[in-house]
Amino acid sequence: MTPALEAAYAQPHRRYHARSHIEDCLALLAGQSDLSDRDRRLLEYAIWWHDAVYDPTRSDNEEASAEMARRDLLATGEDAASADEVARLILLTKGHVVPPGDRLGALLVSIDLAVLGGEPEAYDAYAAGVRHEYRHVPDDLFRAGRARVMRHFLDAEAIYPDPAFRDRLEARARANINRELAGLSA
């Protein structure tokens, strides 16, 4: 981890999008046994940088994070093709839509969204962390915006593009989201 990444993930406004989220994602990646060394390295880089820029008042966090990753990786001697692939993967975390056949993209997006399929207590802590990060938004506007985002996940054919994550987490993610939506409308 670079000093810039360490500082980014330690920003005081972060509650969910902090170092612990990165560590959780890296632990899930470690459980993937069928990756080449290069693919694992690219996914590790994408995990480290995917939330490097996180300002809840901006709409271009993923683009800025991808550019930071590209710049930092090139500065450390990584080849341009790898830096470009990491940037591409990071951009997938914006809409969480992965083209068919994109295994690395499916893994990254599924790992990033794994919290949605967590135990209810973990999901509630995640939702509370996100609310804290958006504390500048009035409650009624936050509820409406959050509900719109969460309905987007429910409207998708599958939340998790990776089949193994889908098999393991999809049902619980949908239950968690439905429970949160009920609370948002109360």
VORO-762436 format. One record per atom (N, C-alpha, C): residue number from 1; chain; atom name; x, y, z. Coordinates in steps of 0.001 Angstrom, whole numbers, plus 500000, padded with zeros to 6 digits. Layout:
N
<site NUM "A" "CA" <X Y Z>> ...
END
This chain:
186
<site 1 "A" "N" <500849 498824 500000>> <site 1 "A" "CA" <500000 500000 500000>> <site 1 "A" "C" <500895 501239 500000>> <site 2 "A" "N" <500561 502153 499141>> <site 2 "A" "CA" <501340 503390 499054>> <site 2 "A" "C" <500906 504354 500172>> <site 3 "A" "N" <501759 505319 500510>> <site 3 "A" "CA" <501350 506324 501510>> <site 3 "A" "C" <500079 507077 501097>> <site 4 "A" "N" <499916 507334 499808>> <site 4 "A" "CA" <498715 508038 499339>> <site 4 "A" "C" <497465 507187 499573>> <site 5 "A" "N" <497554 505891 499324>> <site 5 "A" "CA" <496412 505012 499584>> <site 5 "A" "C" <496125 504920 501078>> <site 6 "A" "N" <497160 504787 501863>> <site 6 "A" "CA" <496992 504722 503320>> <site 6 "A" "C" <496264 505968 503822>> <site 7 "A" "N" <496686 507134 503343>> <site 7 "A" "CA" <496045 508389 503749>> <site 7 "A" "C" <494600 508458 503255>> <site 8 "A" "N" <494366 508009 502040>> <site 8 "A" "CA" <493010 508064 501480>> <site 8 "A" "C" <492046 507238 502318>> <site 9 "A" "N" <492428 506003 502637>> <site 9 "A" "CA" <491526 505127 503370>> <site 9 "A" "C" <491400 505501 504847>> <site 10 "A" "N" <492249 506396 505327>> <site 10 "A" "CA" <492179 506858 506714>> <site 10 "A" "C" <491422 508181 506851>> <site 11 "A" "N" <490879 508705 505757>> <site 11 "A" "CA" <490153 509973 505828>> <site 11 "A" "C" <489017 509861 506835>> <site 12 "A" "N" <488825 510896 507653>> <site 12 "A" "CA" <487840 510798 508740>> <site 12 "A" "C" <486386 510682 508299>> <site 13 "A" "N" <486058 511087 507086>> <site 13 "A" "CA" <484662 510985 506641>> <site 13 "A" "C" <484268 509561 506250>> <site 14 "A" "N" <485241 508671 506119>> <site 14 "A" "CA" <484958 507297 505697>> <site 14 "A" "C" <484549 506440 506888>> <site 15 "A" "N" <483448 505747 506724>> <site 15 "A" "CA" <483030 504782 507726>> <site 15 "A" "C" <482975 503387 507104>> <site 16 "A" "N" <482361 503261 505945>> <site 16 "A" "CA" <482342 501969 505258>> <site 16 "A" "C" <483471 501879 504240>> <site 17 "A" "N" <483659 502882 503425>> <site 17 "A" "CA" <484660 502864 502355>> <site 17 "A" "C" <486047 503171 502920>> <site 18 "A" "N" <486448 502386 503881>> <site 18 "A" "CA" <487697 502570 504604>> <site 18 "A" "C" <488597 501342 504424>> <site 19 "A" "N" <489690 501346 505124>> <site 19 "A" "CA" <490670 500257 505017>> <site 19 "A" "C" <490039 498895 505310>> <site 20 "A" "N" <489104 498836 506246>> <site 20 "A" "CA" <488494 497547 506589>> <site 20 "A" "C" <487748 496945 505393>> <site 21 "A" "N" <487126 497789 504560>> <site 21 "A" "CA" <486458 497283 503346>> <site 21 "A" "C" <487485 496661 502404>> <site 22 "A" "N" <488619 497307 502258>> <site 22 "A" "CA" <489681 496779 501390>> <site 22 "A" "C" <490178 495442 501939>> <site 23 "A" "N" <490399 495374 503235>> <site 23 "A" "CA" <490876 494125 503840>> <site 23 "A" "C" <489857 492999 503673>> <site 24 "A" "N" <488569 493320 503816>> <site 24 "A" "CA" <487528 492307 503597>> <site 24 "A" "C" <487552 491816 502157>> <site 25 "A" "N" <487714 492741 501216>> <site 25 "A" "CA" <487762 492364 499798>> <site 25 "A" "C" <488988 491505 499501>> <site 26 "A" "N" <490138 491875 500061>> <site 26 "A" "CA" <491348 491084 499847>> <site 26 "A" "C" <491209 489682 500427>> <site 27 "A" "N" <490525 489560 501561>> <site 27 "A" "CA" <490301 488233 502154>> <site 27 "A" "C" <489430 487379 501234>> <site 28 "A" "N" <488420 487980 500628>> <site 28 "A" "CA" <487580 487232 499686>> <site 28 "A" "C" <488388 486829 498450>> <site 29 "A" "N" <489240 487708 497971>> <site 29 "A" "CA" <490095 487371 496833>> <site 29 "A" "C" <491025 486215 497191>> <site 30 "A" "N" <491547 486212 498395>> <site 30 "A" "CA" <492455 485138 498819>> <site 30 "A" "C" <491783 483775 498743>> <site 31 "A" "N" <490470 483745 498856>> <site 31 "A" "CA" <489731 482482 498771>> <site 31 "A" "C" <489535 481973 497357>> <site 32 "A" "N" <489969 482735 496372>> <site 32 "A" "CA" <489848 482319 494970>> <site 32 "A" "C" <491105 481546 494582>> <site 33 "A" "N" <490970 480264 494368>> <site 33 "A" "CA" <492152 479423 494156>> <site 33 "A" "C" <492522 479224 492695>> <site 34 "A" "N" <491668 479591 491783>> <site 34 "A" "CA" <491917 479250 490376>> <site 34 "A" "C" <492293 480468 489520>> <site 35 "A" "N" <493103 481348 490075>> <site 35 "A" "CA" <493550 482528 489330>> <site 35 "A" "C" <495025 482407 488982>> <site 36 "A" "N" <495387 482927 487829>> <site 36 "A" "CA" <496804 483008 487503>> <site 36 "A" "C" <497447 484072 488390>> <site 37 "A" "N" <498749 484045 488492>> <site 37 "A" "CA" <499452 485058 489293>> <site 37 "A" "C" <499154 486460 488771>> <site 38 "A" "N" <499135 486619 487452>> <site 38 "A" "CA" <498861 487941 486870>> <site 38 "A" "C" <497443 488397 487193>> <site 39 "A" "N" <496455 487524 487027>> <site 39 "A" "CA" <495071 487895 487314>> <site 39 "A" "C" <494889 488260 488790>> <site 40 "A" "N" <495509 487493 489668>> <site 40 "A" "CA" <495418 487793 491102>> <site 40 "A" "C" <496042 489156 491394>> <site 41 "A" "N" <497189 489433 490794>> <site 41 "A" "CA" <497856 490725 491003>> <site 41 "A" "C" <496978 491871 490503>> <site 42 "A" "N" <496368 491712 489322>> <site 42 "A" "CA" <495497 492763 488786>> <site 42 "A" "C" <494293 493000 489693>> <site 43 "A" "N" <493697 491931 490192>> <site 43 "A" "CA" <492555 492072 491098>> <site 43 "A" "C" <492971 492700 492429>> <site 44 "A" "N" <494147 492331 492925>> <site 44 "A" "CA" <494634 492970 494158>> <site 44 "A" "C" <494793 494473 493949>> <site 45 "A" "N" <495404 494852 492838>> <site 45 "A" "CA" <495551 496281 492541>> <site 45 "A" "C" <494180 496955 492442>> <site 46 "A" "N" <493262 496328 491736>> <site 46 "A" "CA" <491932 496928 491556>> <site 46 "A" "C" <491228 497077 492910>> <site 47 "A" "N" <491374 496107 493772>> <site 47 "A" "CA" <490772 496213 495106>> <site 47 "A" "C" <491396 497372 495871>> <site 48 "A" "N" <492714 497439 495884>> <site 48 "A" "CA" <493374 498512 496630>> <site 48 "A" "C" <492954 499895 496148>> <site 49 "A" "N" <492822 500072 494856>> <site 49 "A" "CA" <492559 501412 494321>> <site 49 "A" "C" <491087 501705 494047>> <site 50 "A" "N" <490182 500728 494121>> <site 50 "A" "CA" <488825 500983 493624>> <site 50 "A" "C" <488069 502058 494390>> <site 51 "A" "N" <488384 502271 495650>> <site 51 "A" "CA" <487763 503342 496432>> <site 51 "A" "C" <488791 504354 496914>> <site 52 "A" "N" <489917 504446 496220>> <site 52 "A" "CA" <490978 505364 496651>> <site 52 "A" "C" <490462 506793 496735>> <site 53 "A" "N" <489675 507196 495763>> <site 53 "A" "CA" <489022 508503 495813>> <site 53 "A" "C" <487574 508236 496199>> <site 54 "A" "N" <487183 508761 497338>> <site 54 "A" "CA" <485805 508575 497792>> <site 54 "A" "C" <485329 509836 498487>> <site 55 "A" "N" <484601 510622 497730>> <site 55 "A" "CA" <484004 511852 498232>> <site 55 "A" "C" <482520 511774 497910>> <site 56 "A" "N" <481666 511602 498926>> <site 56 "A" "CA" <480231 511433 498672>> <site 56 "A" "C" <479557 512622 497983>> <site 57 "A" "N" <480255 513728 497856>> <site 57 "A" "CA" <479664 514877 497155>> <site 57 "A" "C" <480011 514871 495667>> <site 58 "A" "N" <480830 513915 495242>> <site 58 "A" "CA" <481247 513837 493836>> <site 58 "A" "C" <480590 512652 493144>> <site 59 "A" "N" <480494 512746 491825>> <site 59 "A" "CA" <479933 511633 491047>> <site 59 "A" "C" <480993 510939 490198>> <site 60 "A" "N" <482240 511341 490339>> <site 60 "A" "CA" <483308 510776 489510>> <site 60 "A" "C" <484376 510054 490326>> <site 61 "A" "N" <484000 509492 491464>> <site 61 "A" "CA" <484978 508825 492322>> <site 61 "A" "C" <485679 507662 491622>> <site 62 "A" "N" <484921 506849 490911>> <site 62 "A" "CA" <485522 505691 490244>> <site 62 "A" "C" <486490 506137 489159>> <site 63 "A" "N" <486107 507152 488397>> <site 63 "A" "CA" <487002 507652 487347>> <site 63 "A" "C" <488293 508195 487954>> <site 64 "A" "N" <488151 508951 489046>> <site 64 "A" "CA" <489343 509505 489701>> <site 64 "A" "C" <490190 508396 490316>> <site 65 "A" "N" <489547 507381 490887>> <site 65 "A" "CA" <490287 506246 491453>> <site 65 "A" "C" <491016 505472 490361>> <site 66 "A" "N" <490350 505263 489229>> <site 66 "A" "CA" <490978 504553 488106>> <site 66 "A" "C" <492187 505323 487592>> <site 67 "A" "N" <492068 506627 487480>> <site 67 "A" "CA" <493192 507438 487004>> <site 67 "A" "C" <494334 507422 488010>> <site 68 "A" "N" <494017 507485 489288>> <site 68 "A" "CA" <495050 507401 490325>> <site 68 "A" "C" <495773 506058 490242>> <site 69 "A" "N" <495017 504979 490074>> <site 69 "A" "CA" <495628 503653 489962>> <site 69 "A" "C" <496555 503593 488755>> <site 70 "A" "N" <496054 504057 487624>> <site 70 "A" "CA" <496871 504026 486403>> <site 70 "A" "C" <498180 504785 486632>> <site 71 "A" "N" <498079 505984 487156>> <site 71 "A" "CA" <499264 506823 487387>> <site 71 "A" "C" <500221 506166 488384>> <site 72 "A" "N" <499679 505692 489518>> <site 72 "A" "CA" <500525 505096 490553>> <site 72 "A" "C" <501191 503814 490071>> <site 73 "A" "N" <500438 502976 489360>> <site 73 "A" "CA" <501010 501712 488892>> <site 73 "A" "C" <502095 501944 487857>> <site 74 "A" "N" <501885 502868 486947>> <site 74 "A" "CA" <502929 503186 485971>> <site 74 "A" "C" <504171 503737 486665>> <site 75 "A" "N" <503970 504552 487709>> <site 75 "A" "CA" <505100 505127 488443>> <site 75 "A" "C" <505916 504065 489177>> <site 76 "A" "N" <505261 502934 489520>> <site 76 "A" "CA" <505985 501864 490208>> <site 76 "A" "C" <506606 500868 489232>> <site 77 "A" "N" <506433 501115 487922>> <site 77 "A" "CA" <507045 500248 486923>> <site 77 "A" "C" <506132 499191 486353>> <site 78 "A" "N" <504855 499212 486735>> <site 78 "A" "CA" <503914 498252 486145>> <site 78 "A" "C" <503734 498603 484671>> <site 79 "A" "N" <503518 497596 483835>> <site 79 "A" "CA" <503364 497853 482399>> <site 79 "A" "C" <502026 498533 482111>> <site 80 "A" "N" <501961 499233 480988>> <site 80 "A" "CA" <500780 500021 480629>> <site 80 "A" "C" <499539 499144 480467>> <site 81 "A" "N" <499691 497957 479899>> <site 81 "A" "CA" <498534 497085 479706>> <site 81 "A" "C" <497927 496687 481053>> <site 82 "A" "N" <498760 496388 482023>> <site 82 "A" "CA" <498247 496024 483357>> <site 82 "A" "C" <497593 497223 484030>> <site 83 "A" "N" <498218 498380 483939>> <site 83 "A" "CA" <497644 499590 484540>> <site 83 "A" "C" <496298 499913 483900>> <site 84 "A" "N" <496199 499753 482594>> <site 84 "A" "CA" <494934 500005 481897>> <site 84 "A" "C" <493863 498998 482312>> <site 85 "A" "N" <494247 497742 482492>> <site 85 "A" "CA" <493284 496720 482910>> <site 85 "A" "C" <492779 497005 484323>> <site 86 "A" "N" <493657 497406 485208>> <site 86 "A" "CA" <493230 497751 486570>> <site 86 "A" "C" <492248 498920 486523>> <site 87 "A" "N" <492554 499931 485729>> <site 87 "A" "CA" <491656 501080 485599>> <site 87 "A" "C" <490299 500640 485055>> <site 88 "A" "N" <490306 499769 484073>> <site 88 "A" "CA" <489048 499265 483506>> <site 88 "A" "C" <488226 498534 484560>> <site 89 "A" "N" <488889 497701 485340>> <site 89 "A" "CA" <488196 496959 486392>> <site 89 "A" "C" <487580 497913 487419>> <site 90 "A" "N" <488323 498907 487818>> <site 90 "A" "CA" <487817 499879 488789>> <site 90 "A" "C" <486567 500564 488256>> <site 91 "A" "N" <486562 500915 486994>> <site 91 "A" "CA" <485395 501593 486410>> <site 91 "A" "C" <484144 500713 486449>> <site 92 "A" "N" <484305 499407 486471>> <site 92 "A" "CA" <483147 498506 486575>> <site 92 "A" "C" <482432 498643 487914>> <site 93 "A" "N" <483144 499128 488935>> <site 93 "A" "CA" <482512 499254 490246>> <site 93 "A" "C" <481573 500461 490312>> <site 94 "A" "N" <481523 501259 489281>> <site 94 "A" "CA" <480599 502397 489280>> <site 94 "A" "C" <479157 501924 489114>> <site 95 "A" "N" <478888 501141 488106>> <site 95 "A" "CA" <477522 500681 487875>> <site 95 "A" "C" <477307 499236 488244>> <site 96 "A" "N" <478387 498539 488550>> <site 96 "A" "CA" <478337 497125 488926>> <site 96 "A" "C" <477720 496251 487835>> <site 97 "A" "N" <477912 496662 486579>> <site 97 "A" "CA" <477455 495886 485432>> <site 97 "A" "C" <478691 495355 484720>> <site 98 "A" "N" <478698 494061 484479>> <site 98 "A" "CA" <479863 493399 483901>> <site 98 "A" "C" <479450 492725 482600>> <site 99 "A" "N" <480215 492948 481528>> <site 99 "A" "CA" <479871 492271 480277>> <site 99 "A" "C" <480037 490753 480390>> <site 100 "A" "N" <479236 489998 479649>> <site 100 "A" "CA" <479369 488534 479681>> <site 100 "A" "C" <480800 488112 479331>> <site 101 "A" "N" <481282 487117 480035>> <site 101 "A" "CA" <482603 486578 479765>> <site 101 "A" "C" <483750 487314 480436>> <site 102 "A" "N" <483467 488361 481176>> <site 102 "A" "CA" <484512 489137 481858>> <site 102 "A" "C" <484704 488569 483259>> <site 103 "A" "N" <485506 487529 483364>> <site 103 "A" "CA" <485673 486830 484642>> <site 103 "A" "C" <486281 487716 485711>> <site 104 "A" "N" <487322 488486 485366>> <site 104 "A" "CA" <487943 489345 486371>> <site 104 "A" "C" <486976 490430 486824>> <site 105 "A" "N" <486246 490994 485890>> <site 105 "A" "CA" <485248 491994 486242>> <site 105 "A" "C" <484170 491413 487141>> <site 106 "A" "N" <483710 490209 486816>> <site 106 "A" "CA" <482683 489555 487619>> <site 106 "A" "C" <483185 489299 489038>> <site 107 "A" "N" <484425 488884 489162>> <site 107 "A" "CA" <484988 488650 490493>> <site 107 "A" "C" <485119 489951 491275>> <site 108 "A" "N" <485658 490984 490648>> <site 108 "A" "CA" <485839 492241 491367>> <site 108 "A" "C" <484506 492811 491831>> <site 109 "A" "N" <483539 492877 490948>> <site 109 "A" "CA" <482237 493443 491310>> <site 109 "A" "C" <481575 492578 492390>> <site 110 "A" "N" <481657 491282 492278>> <site 110 "A" "CA" <481054 490398 493280>> <site 110 "A" "C" <481737 490555 494635>> <site 111 "A" "N" <483041 490663 494621>> <site 111 "A" "CA" <483783 490879 495875>> <site 111 "A" "C" <483387 492221 496486>> <site 112 "A" "N" <483309 493256 495669>> <site 112 "A" "CA" <482948 494589 496160>> <site 112 "A" "C" <481552 494592 496777>> <site 113 "A" "N" <480636 493822 496208>> <site 113 "A" "CA" <479251 493794 496681>> <site 113 "A" "C" <478978 492694 497706>> <site 114 "A" "N" <479982 491955 498094>> <site 114 "A" "CA" <479772 490829 499011>> <site 114 "A" "C" <479081 491264 500298>> <site 115 "A" "N" <479331 492466 500764>> <site 115 "A" "CA" <478722 492958 501997>> <site 115 "A" "C" <477201 492912 501933>> <site 116 "A" "N" <476634 493052 500753>> <site 116 "A" "CA" <475170 493014 500631>> <site 116 "A" "C" <474607 491664 501055>> <site 117 "A" "N" <475394 490619 500894>> <site 117 "A" "CA" <474960 489274 501253>> <site 117 "A" "C" <475493 488811 502587>> <site 118 "A" "N" <475931 489742 503405>> <site 118 "A" "CA" <476460 489396 504718>> <site 118 "A" "C" <475368 489075 505720>> <site 119 "A" "N" <475793 488679 506878>> <site 119 "A" "CA" <474851 488478 507984>> <site 119 "A" "C" <474136 489800 508247>> <site 120 "A" "N" <472897 489744 508726>> <site 120 "A" "CA" <472141 490986 508935>> <site 120 "A" "C" <472880 492047 509762>> <site 121 "A" "N" <473602 491646 510794>> <site 121 "A" "CA" <474327 492618 511622>> <site 121 "A" "C" <475420 493313 510807>> <site 122 "A" "N" <476127 492556 509984>> <site 122 "A" "CA" <477177 493139 509137>> <site 122 "A" "C" <476565 494059 508095>> <site 123 "A" "N" <475452 493649 507526>> <site 123 "A" "CA" <474770 494496 506545>> <site 123 "A" "C" <474310 495797 507197>> <site 124 "A" "N" <473748 495703 508389>> <site 124 "A" "CA" <473278 496902 509083>> <site 124 "A" "C" <474434 497848 509390>> <site 125 "A" "N" <475585 497297 509778>> <site 125 "A" "CA" <476761 498140 510029>> <site 125 "A" "C" <477216 498821 508744>> <site 126 "A" "N" <477195 498091 507633>> <site 126 "A" "CA" <477522 498669 506327>> <site 126 "A" "C" <476569 499814 505999>> <site 127 "A" "N" <475255 499574 506128>> <site 127 "A" "CA" <474265 500601 505802>> <site 127 "A" "C" <474437 501826 506698>> <site 128 "A" "N" <474721 501615 507977>> <site 128 "A" "CA" <474949 502737 508893>> <site 128 "A" "C" <476211 503504 508502>> <site 129 "A" "N" <477243 502782 508065>> <site 129 "A" "CA" <478467 503447 507610>> <site 129 "A" "C" <478225 504310 506391>> <site 130 "A" "N" <477448 503804 505453>> <site 130 "A" "CA" <477120 504587 504252>> <site 130 "A" "C" <476304 505813 504651>> <site 131 "A" "N" <475354 505638 505555>> <site 131 "A" "CA" <474549 506796 505981>> <site 131 "A" "C" <475439 507854 506612>> <site 132 "A" "N" <476404 507419 507415>> <site 132 "A" "CA" <477343 508372 508033>> <site 132 "A" "C" <478130 509128 506953>> <site 133 "A" "N" <478562 508401 505934>> <site 133 "A" "CA" <479329 509058 504860>> <site 133 "A" "C" <478491 510093 504118>> <site 134 "A" "N" <477187 509892 504114>> <site 134 "A" "CA" <476272 510828 503448>> <site 134 "A" "C" <475498 511681 504469>> <site 135 "A" "N" <476112 511933 505601>> <site 135 "A" "CA" <475436 512692 506657>> <site 135 "A" "C" <475106 514114 506227>> <site 136 "A" "N" <475752 514616 505193>> <site 136 "A" "CA" <475465 515956 504685>> <site 136 "A" "C" <474130 516013 503933>> <site 137 "A" "N" <473559 514851 503634>> <site 137 "A" "CA" <472303 514782 502889>> <site 137 "A" "C" <471143 514678 503885>> <site 138 "A" "N" <470136 515530 503762>> <site 138 "A" "CA" <468975 515439 504663>> <site 138 "A" "C" <468319 514058 504586>> <site 139 "A" "N" <467719 513642 505700>> <site 139 "A" "CA" <467152 512293 505807>> <site 139 "A" "C" <466194 511937 504672>> <site 140 "A" "N" <465252 512825 504340>> <site 140 "A" "CA" <464271 512486 503313>> <site 140 "A" "C" <464929 512288 501952>> <site 141 "A" "N" <465912 513121 501638>> <site 141 "A" "CA" <466615 512959 500358>> <site 141 "A" "C" <467496 511713 500364>> <site 142 "A" "N" <468129 511438 501499>> <site 142 "A" "CA" <468954 510234 501586>> <site 142 "A" "C" <468089 508986 501407>> <site 143 "A" "N" <466971 508931 502113>> <site 143 "A" "CA" <466094 507749 502006>> <site 143 "A" "C" <465674 507508 500561>> <site 144 "A" "N" <465264 508576 499886>> <site 144 "A" "CA" <464813 508433 498493>> <site 144 "A" "C" <465963 507972 497596>> <site 145 "A" "N" <467123 508578 497737>> <site 145 "A" "CA" <468271 508201 496911>> <site 145 "A" "C" <468765 506800 497211>> <site 146 "A" "N" <468842 506467 498476>> <site 146 "A" "CA" <469302 505133 498870>> <site 146 "A" "C" <468322 504066 498383>> <site 147 "A" "N" <467030 504343 498514>> <site 147 "A" "CA" <466019 503388 498042>> <site 147 "A" "C" <466154 503174 496537>> <site 148 "A" "N" <466406 504228 495796>> <site 148 "A" "CA" <466571 504111 494344>> <site 148 "A" "C" <467775 503220 494012>> <site 149 "A" "N" <468873 503431 494712>> <site 149 "A" "CA" <470079 502616 494487>> <site 149 "A" "C" <469810 501154 494826>> <site 150 "A" "N" <469172 500910 495944>> <site 150 "A" "CA" <468947 499535 496380>> <site 150 "A" "C" <467927 498829 495492>> <site 151 "A" "N" <466931 499563 495000>> <site 151 "A" "CA" <465977 498948 494059>> <site 151 "A" "C" <466670 498566 492756>> <site 152 "A" "N" <467672 499359 492382>> <site 152 "A" "CA" <468449 499030 491175>> <site 152 "A" "C" <469062 497631 491322>> <site 153 "A" "N" <469596 497329 492488>> <site 153 "A" "CA" <470163 495992 492713>> <site 153 "A" "C" <469071 494930 492645>> <site 154 "A" "N" <467934 495195 493261>> <site 154 "A" "CA" <466847 494207 493240>> <site 154 "A" "C" <466292 493990 491843>> <site 155 "A" "N" <466300 495030 491012>> <site 155 "A" "CA" <465773 494919 489650>> <site 155 "A" "C" <466703 494143 488725>> <site 156 "A" "N" <467955 494001 489123>> <site 156 "A" "CA" <468909 493265 488293>> <site 156 "A" "C" <468560 491780 488295>> <site 157 "A" "N" <468833 491133 487190>> <site 157 "A" "CA" <468614 489687 487120>> <site 157 "A" "C" <469418 488978 488204>> <site 158 "A" "N" <470640 489453 488420>> <site 158 "A" "CA" <471504 488919 489473>> <site 158 "A" "C" <472333 490065 490031>> <site 159 "A" "N" <472477 490108 491337>> <site 159 "A" "CA" <473327 491114 491975>> <site 159 "A" "C" <474786 490765 491731>> <site 160 "A" "N" <475100 489491 491827>> <site 160 "A" "CA" <476487 489015 491727>> <site 160 "A" "C" <476759 488421 490349>> <site 161 "A" "N" <477633 489049 489573>> <site 161 "A" "CA" <477931 488501 488248>> <site 161 "A" "C" <478741 487203 488293>> <site 162 "A" "N" <479460 486959 489383>> <site 162 "A" "CA" <480221 485711 489501>> <site 162 "A" "C" <479293 484612 490022>> <site 163 "A" "N" <479200 483480 489314>> <site 163 "A" "CA" <478253 482423 489709>> <site 163 "A" "C" <478449 481884 491130>> <site 164 "A" "N" <479683 481736 491574>> <site 164 "A" "CA" <479914 481199 492919>> <site 164 "A" "C" <479429 482177 493984>> <site 165 "A" "N" <479694 483465 493796>> <site 165 "A" "CA" <479186 484468 494735>> <site 165 "A" "C" <477660 484499 494693>> <site 166 "A" "N" <477107 484398 493485>> <site 166 "A" "CA" <475654 484413 493338>> <site 166 "A" "C" <475033 483247 494108>> <site 167 "A" "N" <475579 482057 493943>> <site 167 "A" "CA" <475043 480887 494633>> <site 167 "A" "C" <475100 481055 496150>> <site 168 "A" "N" <476174 481658 496626>> <site 168 "A" "CA" <476396 481764 498064>> <site 168 "A" "C" <475680 482955 498702>> <site 169 "A" "N" <475552 484080 497980>> <site 169 "A" "CA" <475130 485321 498638>> <site 169 "A" "C" <473854 485973 498106>> <site 170 "A" "N" <473409 485588 496925>> <site 170 "A" "CA" <472302 486298 496269>> <site 170 "A" "C" <471037 486353 497123>> <site 171 "A" "N" <470596 485228 497661>> <site 171 "A" "CA" <469333 485204 498418>> <site 171 "A" "C" <469423 486091 499655>> <site 172 "A" "N" <470534 486001 500377>> <site 172 "A" "CA" <470662 486820 501584>> <site 172 "A" "C" <470797 488297 501230>> <site 173 "A" "N" <471476 488620 500127>> <site 173 "A" "CA" <471587 490019 499710>> <site 173 "A" "C" <470210 490592 499415>> <site 174 "A" "N" <469397 489844 498713>> <site 174 "A" "CA" <468050 490323 498390>> <site 174 "A" "C" <467210 490495 499663>> <site 175 "A" "N" <467363 489587 500605>> <site 175 "A" "CA" <466639 489716 501874>> <site 175 "A" "C" <467112 490949 502645>> <site 176 "A" "N" <468418 491159 502698>> <site 176 "A" "CA" <468964 492332 503382>> <site 176 "A" "C" <468477 493627 502743>> <site 177 "A" "N" <468514 493681 501432>> <site 177 "A" "CA" <468091 494888 500724>> <site 177 "A" "C" <466609 495142 500956>> <site 178 "A" "N" <465798 494110 500864>> <site 178 "A" "CA" <464364 494278 501122>> <site 178 "A" "C" <464111 494773 502544>> <site 179 "A" "N" <464876 494258 503490>> <site 179 "A" "CA" <464729 494691 504883>> <site 179 "A" "C" <465126 496166 505022>> <site 180 "A" "N" <466219 496551 504375>> <site 180 "A" "CA" <466621 497958 504423>> <site 180 "A" "C" <465569 498853 503770>> <site 181 "A" "N" <465055 498427 502623>> <site 181 "A" "CA" <464017 499226 501944>> <site 181 "A" "C" <462795 499410 502827>> <site 182 "A" "N" <462410 498379 503563>> <site 182 "A" "CA" <461268 498506 504465>> <site 182 "A" "C" <461555 499558 505533>> <site 183 "A" "N" <462785 499565 506032>> <site 183 "A" "CA" <463163 500567 507027>> <site 183 "A" "C" <463245 501970 506458>> <site 184 "A" "N" <463667 502082 505225>> <site 184 "A" "CA" <463765 503396 504590>> <site 184 "A" "C" <462389 504014 504347>> <site 185 "A" "N" <461390 503169 504139>> <site 185 "A" "CA" <460051 503690 503854>> <site 185 "A" "C" <459230 503876 505137>> <site 186 "A" "N" <459742 503413 506260>> <site 186 "A" "CA" <458996 503540 507537>> <site 186 "A" "C" <459042 504967 508060>> 
END
